[in-house]
Every structure is written in C-alpha cells, then in structure tokens.
Amino acid sequence: MMEVDVTTPLREGGEVGERNWGERAKEVAIQFLKFGLISFGGPVAHIAVIEKMFVRECGWISHEELTELIGLTSSLPGPLSTKIIIAIGTMRLSSPLGGIISFLCFSGPAAIILVLCAAFLTQLDQDSIPPVYDNILKGLYCGAVAIVAQAGMILAKKMPPKKEYLTLIFVSAGIFIVSQRFLTMMLLLVFGALFSILFVKPENSQSPKKEASANKQVDVSKTYEKIPFIGKQSLIAFVAIFGVLYFFRWLTEWPIFLLMEGFYRIGSIIFGGGHVVLPMIVTHFGELGLLDQNQFMNGFLIVSFLPGPMFNISAYLGMVMKGPFAALYCYASMFAPGFLTMWGMLPYWLSLRKNPRVERALKGVSCISVGFVFSAIYMMWEHTTQPSPLHSISTICITLGVLLTYDPPAPFVIILGGVYRWILYCLGV
C-alpha cells in the first residue's frame, strides 16, 4: 500500500500531487494573487469566489471543509474571508508559510496601493480645497456612509431573530454614540457576552434533518494535527505578543508601540465583519491625537474602491500617521491576531462548536459589534454635515436607496454621492 507524505497535498485535480513544495508554493501564490485582484464586494462575495476557485476548479478543499471553515472563522477575531484563505493556504502546503503566502498575495497588492495613495494625499493641503471640490468630497463621504449603513443592516439580519440580541445591537449603538471611548467598547463587549450567556435561552434541540446534516460535517481540525505551530504554540504566541506590546506601550509610550499595540488589540476583538473595525480605529487613535476624521474618511474611501479586506486600511493609516515603516508594522499588527487565533483554535474547534455557552457568548459579542457599526454611521455622517446638513442627508438617502434597491458596486455608490453633491453645488441649492 502506497504511503503518502503529510507534506503532499491530498488533492491535485482529484489525484495525489507529486510536485515538490516549491512548485506548490508558486501555485498557491499565483492562485491567491488572481483571487486578490478580483476580490471586490466584501466577505460574502469573497466566499462565493473562494467556492468557485478553490472548491470546484482547483479542488483544494471540499464543500464540507469550506462550510466548517466558515463556521470556525466566524467565531474568531479578524476578517472572515482572510482567515479562510489563510486556512486554505496552510492546508495546501501543510505549513503556516502557506497561510502567509496566500494572505500576502490576496491582501498585499491593495495594501501597496493604499500606502502609495497615503503618501500622495499627505502632501496635499486639504484646508485650501476650493468649495466645489469640497462639496464633491463630502458627497463621496456620504456614499461611504451609505455603504456602512448597508453593512450594518446586512450584519443585523444575520443575527438570530431574538429580542435579546436586537436589544444588544441598539443599546450598544446608543451608548457608544454618547461615549465614544475605547474603554466603553471593551465594557460593552464583555457585557454582551455575559448578557447572552445569562439571559438568552439556549436554542431548541436540532431537528433530525439538521442533526443528520451536522453529522456529515467534517472536523477540519484533523487536517491540521501534523502541521507545525498549529495549536498551543500559536495561542501562546498570541498572548505573549499581546502582553509584550501592552507592557512596552505603557512603559515607553513610543509611537511604534502605541500604534502596534492599538492595532493588535483592535484586531484581537473584531467580530462581526470588517466594517466593525471602523469605529474602533477612529475612536482609539483619535483619543491619542494620532488620527483625525479627514485622514480616516479618505482612507475608507480608497479602501472601498479596492479589492481585498477592509483591514487593509491599517496600512493606509499607518502611512498617514507615522510614515512607511509604520504602514508595515500597523498592517502586520492588525492581521496578526487573526492568524494566531485561527491557527491556535483549529485543533479545538470541534469541542468548542458543541459548547452552547461559548456559542451564545460569541453571538452576544457579535451583536455588540454590529451596534458599533450603526454608531459609525452617525460618527461618519457628522463629518459630512458642512456646509449643509440637509445636503448630506439628501445624498445619503439617495445613495443608500440605490444601494439597497440595485446593490451596485461600492465604487459606483461613492461616485454617485460625489456627482450628486456636485449637481447641488452647480444648481446653487
């Protein structure tokens, strides 16, 4: 009976692969670079492309494995689609290097463009922008507000239809609007987890049909058992890095540790989608005096035009705040928790999935995070109210209406907002 080395992929167009690691690493890089260049539309659209490219066309994973990966990555911090492609790359090359290669090819091109845009915009004096261009810019911002509003609605619909969860969403949004502090965020996240455990009734037992479907699911943790650095080592690294950054951030208050610790901490508590990161970033670094609303809004506009995850905004903001080196370490700090927690939890996924308290706690945290997205709508709209709040409300209504009715790409919605505000300016309304 032929023995297969664990470093050899079990799928290669339906057959056992015989190529060496370097050739497969090159293939992973090419495939994920292709994916990175077409990954517009957010995590839902990303998953559809992942299913087509890596399940049906490449055959690198099965439908059952993809379903389990979606469940796992939804329960961990970080952007959903990014964690899935890291898992696929890790599985494909039987090494954490596979996850790193797949991530860099997926996210890297857009991150480089963001850094270049930040370098250009930092040379401009936005206080001297002519009124017509200022109106167009505010219109673009309004289009961005509409995109966040749609994201909040989509995320809210994904939450279980229980009054307790809906209460968490809107209570967290209301509280954070009046207390925009990072400490408030942390307290609300803890409250959401505890409230969900203590007051939300457990789901009823599954129907025979759902139980049969669950029994067919694949335990993806077994795929990673023999891969180095998967499991306890990753969890230890995650906690150790957090502790070291926190210690030096308070000991020295050097900018490098302020930024790295901030992005690492934010990346460690993001649940519920990439848009959740927006209010956390602007609140935390705004409190430190390192980031203003103009810089943040410009970064969000640009990242909305590009493929890849919303977390790429960390590279832009690092460049704006402290330069090229900061762009690199802010980018790495933002994504690192997703890498480490996913690699760390893979061996324990099956047991955690069956724990109802863990499931309810994660749902509570997700609901609080969705509330933060709704609070971001107000925070971003507040920045668009000059020179006329009515113009901003009108622009948001139109762009959001188009978005909800026709679901066009995000760049189209942003441009529509700018064009509409330009028309209002030209008409003298």
BELTA-V368489 format. One record per residue. RES is the residue in one small letter. SS is DSSP state (H for helix, E for strand, L for the rest). OMEGA is omega as a letter, one per 20 degrees, with the letter a starting at -180 (none if undefined). D_CENTER is the distance of its C-alpha to the mean C-alpha in Angstrom with 2 decimals. Layout:
BEGIN
res: {RES:RES}
ss: {SS:SS}
omega: {OMEGA:OMEGA}
d_center: {D_CENTER:D_CENTER}
END
This chain:
BEGIN
res: {m:m:e:v:d:v:t:t:p:l:r:e:g:g:e:v:g:e:r:n:w:g:e:r:a:k:e:v:a:i:q:f:l:k:f:g:l:i:s:f:g:g:p:v:a:h:i:a:v:i:e:k:m:f:v:r:e:c:g:w:i:s:h:e:e:l:t:e:l:i:g:l:t:s:s:l:p:g:p:l:s:t:k:i:i:i:a:i:g:t:m:r:l:s:s:p:l:g:g:i:i:s:f:l:c:f:s:g:p:a:a:i:i:l:v:l:c:a:a:f:l:t:q:l:d:q:d:s:i:p:p:v:y:d:n:i:l:k:g:l:y:c:g:a:v:a:i:v:a:q:a:g:m:i:l:a:k:k:m:p:p:k:k:e:y:l:t:l:i:f:v:s:a:g:i:f:i:v:s:q:r:f:l:t:m:m:l:l:l:v:f:g:a:l:f:s:i:l:f:v:k:p:e:n:s:q:s:p:k:k:e:a:s:a:n:k:q:v:d:v:s:k:t:y:e:k:i:p:f:i:g:k:q:s:l:i:a:f:v:a:i:f:g:v:l:y:f:f:r:w:l:t:e:w:p:i:f:l:l:m:e:g:f:y:r:i:g:s:i:i:f:g:g:g:h:v:v:l:p:m:i:v:t:h:f:g:e:l:g:l:l:d:q:n:q:f:m:n:g:f:l:i:v:s:f:l:p:g:p:m:f:n:i:s:a:y:l:g:m:v:m:k:g:p:f:a:a:l:y:c:y:a:s:m:f:a:p:g:f:l:t:m:w:g:m:l:p:y:w:l:s:l:r:k:n:p:r:v:e:r:a:l:k:g:v:s:c:i:s:v:g:f:v:f:s:a:i:y:m:m:w:e:h:t:t:q:p:s:p:l:h:s:i:s:t:i:c:i:t:l:g:v:l:l:t:y:d:p:p:a:p:f:v:i:i:l:g:g:v:y:r:w:i:l:y:c:l:g:v}
ss: {L:L:L:L:L:L:L:L:L:L:L:E:L:L:E:L:L:L:L:L:H:H:H:H:H:H:H:H:H:H:H:H:H:H:H:H:H:H:L:L:L:H:H:H:H:H:H:H:H:H:H:H:H:H:H:H:H:L:L:L:L:L:H:H:H:H:H:H:H:H:H:H:H:H:L:L:L:L:L:H:H:H:H:H:H:H:H:H:H:H:H:H:H:L:L:H:H:H:H:H:H:H:H:H:H:H:H:H:H:H:H:H:H:H:H:H:H:H:H:H:H:L:L:L:L:H:H:H:L:L:H:H:H:H:H:H:H:H:H:H:H:H:H:H:H:H:H:H:H:H:H:H:H:H:H:H:H:H:L:L:L:L:H:H:H:H:H:H:H:H:H:H:H:H:H:H:H:H:L:L:L:H:H:H:H:H:H:H:H:H:H:H:H:H:H:H:H:H:H:L:L:L:L:L:L:L:L:H:H:H:H:H:H:H:H:L:L:L:L:H:H:H:H:H:L:L:L:L:L:L:L:H:H:H:H:H:H:H:H:H:H:H:H:H:H:H:H:H:H:H:H:H:L:L:H:H:H:H:H:H:H:H:H:H:H:H:H:H:L:L:L:L:L:L:L:H:H:H:H:H:H:H:H:H:H:H:H:L:L:L:L:L:H:H:H:H:H:H:H:H:H:H:H:H:H:L:L:L:L:H:H:H:H:H:H:H:H:H:H:H:H:H:L:H:H:H:H:H:H:H:H:H:H:H:H:H:H:H:H:H:H:H:H:H:H:H:H:H:H:H:H:H:H:L:L:H:H:H:H:H:H:H:H:H:H:H:H:H:H:H:H:H:H:H:H:H:H:H:H:H:H:H:L:L:L:L:L:L:H:H:H:H:H:H:H:H:H:H:H:H:H:H:H:H:H:H:L:L:L:H:H:H:H:H:H:H:H:H:H:H:H:H:H:H:H:H:H:L:L}
omega: {a:r:a:r:a:r:r:a:a:r:r:a:r:a:r:a:a:a:a:a:a:r:r:r:r:r:r:a:a:a:a:r:r:a:a:a:a:a:r:r:r:a:a:r:r:a:r:r:r:r:a:a:a:r:a:a:a:a:a:r:r:r:a:r:r:r:r:r:r:r:a:a:r:a:a:r:r:a:a:a:r:a:r:a:r:r:a:r:r:r:a:a:a:a:r:r:r:r:r:r:a:r:a:r:r:a:a:a:r:r:r:r:r:r:r:r:r:r:r:a:r:r:a:r:a:r:a:r:r:a:a:r:r:r:r:a:r:r:r:r:r:r:r:r:r:r:r:r:r:r:r:r:a:a:r:r:a:r:r:a:r:a:r:a:r:r:r:a:a:r:r:r:a:a:a:r:a:r:a:r:a:r:r:r:a:r:r:r:r:r:a:r:a:r:a:r:a:a:r:a:r:r:r:r:a:r:r:a:a:r:r:r:a:a:a:a:a:r:a:a:a:a:a:a:a:a:r:r:r:r:a:a:a:r:r:r:r:a:a:r:r:a:a:r:r:a:a:r:r:a:a:a:r:a:a:a:r:a:a:a:r:a:r:r:r:r:a:a:a:r:r:r:a:a:r:a:a:a:r:a:a:r:a:a:r:r:a:a:a:a:r:a:r:r:a:a:r:r:r:r:a:a:r:r:a:r:r:a:r:a:r:r:r:r:r:a:r:r:a:a:a:r:a:a:r:r:a:a:r:r:a:a:a:a:a:r:r:r:a:a:r:r:a:a:a:a:a:a:a:a:r:a:a:a:a:r:r:r:a:r:r:r:r:r:r:r:r:r:r:r:r:r:r:r:r:r:r:a:r:r:a:a:a:a:r:j:a:r:a:r:a:r:r:a:r:r:a:a:r:r:r:a:a:a:a:r:r:r:a:r:r:a:r:r:r:r:r:r:a:r:r:r:r:a:a:r:a:a:none}
d_center: {45.03:42.53:40.01:36.54:34.89:31.50:30.25:31.22:28.72:30.04:29.08:30.27:30.91:32.35:34.38:34.16:33.03:35.61:33.93:33.27:30.00:29.95:30.36:27.58:25.26:26.22:25.54:22.03:21.39:22.93:21.20:17.64:18.65:19.85:16.64:14.68:17.21:16.92:13.27:13.24:12.43:8.88:8.17:11.67:13.38:11.83:13.25:16.47:16.86:16.19:18.88:21.21:20.96:20.73:22.43:25.10:25.79:25.29:25.82:23.76:22.59:24.03:22.78:23.27:21.21:18.26:18.65:18.76:15.68:13.70:15.38:14.77:11.06:10.70:12.79:11.05:8.51:5.33:3.05:6.30:7.99:7.70:9.35:11.75:12.94:13.44:15.48:17.41:18.26:19.36:21.45:22.89:24.30:24.87:23.42:20.35:21.20:20.25:16.65:16.72:18.52:16.28:13.14:15.18:16.62:13.43:11.57:14.77:16.64:14.27:13.80:17.62:18.14:16.08:18.27:21.35:20.62:20.19:23.48:25.19:24.12:25.15:28.63:28.92:30.55:28.66:31.38:33.90:32.12:34.72:34.40:33.73:30.73:29.50:29.72:27.84:25.05:24.92:24.82:21.79:20.13:21.29:19.70:16.32:17.16:17.98:14.64:12.95:15.91:15.48:11.85:13.41:16.24:14.46:12.52:15.94:17.76:15.85:17.13:20.64:23.35:24.93:26.21:25.01:21.33:21.85:23.70:20.88:18.53:21.16:22.69:19.53:19.02:22.71:22.97:20.11:21.56:24.81:23.56:20.66:20.67:18.30:20.95:20.81:17.14:18.03:21.14:19.55:17.06:20.17:22.19:19.88:20.12:23.88:24.62:23.10:25.08:28.28:28.53:26.64:28.98:28.00:27.58:30.88:31.73:30.47:32.80:34.64:32.71:29.29:30.74:32.05:28.70:27.07:29.90:29.14:25.60:25.24:24.62:22.23:22.89:26.33:25.01:23.70:26.73:28.49:25.64:25.99:23.60:22.09:22.60:24.19:24.03:20.24:20.20:23.01:21.28:18.16:20.58:22.88:20.46:19.29:23.00:24.13:21.69:22.51:26.21:26.41:24.36:27.00:29.89:29.65:27.22:26.93:24.18:22.68:22.26:21.20:18.23:17.39:17.82:15.82:12.64:13.28:13.90:10.87:8.71:11.21:10.98:7.51:8.21:8.12:5.04:2.82:6.55:7.49:7.01:9.72:12.68:12.14:12.37:15.20:17.00:17.07:18.02:20.13:22.10:22.80:24.05:21.89:19.95:21.34:20.16:21.36:19.37:16.11:16.94:18.04:14.85:12.87:15.68:15.60:11.96:12.54:15.50:14.01:12.58:9.56:5.80:5.30:5.27:8.67:10.01:10.95:13.60:15.00:15.37:16.88:19.32:20.24:20.85:22.71:23.02:22.20:22.29:19.90:17.41:17.63:17.43:14.67:12.51:13.77:13.46:9.77:9.09:12.38:11.77:9.57:12.53:15.18:14.38:13.90:17.06:18.76:18.37:19.26:22.99:22.78:20.59:23.67:25.26:22.22:21.60:25.19:25.02:25.01:24.48:21.28:20.06:21.15:19.68:16.15:16.75:18.05:15.11:12.82:15.47:15.56:11.85:12.63:15.60:13.74:12.22:15.89:17.14:15.01:17.02:20.16:19.10:18.27:21.36:23.53:23.00:24.30:27.51:29.81:32.32:32.29:30.15:31.70:30.56:26.96:27.27:29.00:26.43:23.51:25.69:26.48:23.07:21.54:24.59:24.23:20.56:21.42:24.62:23.94:20.16:20.53:17.92:15.98:18.28:21.28:20.37:19.89:23.17:24.88:24.27:25.80:28.71:29.49:29.70:31.88:34.18:34.54:35.44:37.94:39.55:39.91:38.50}
END
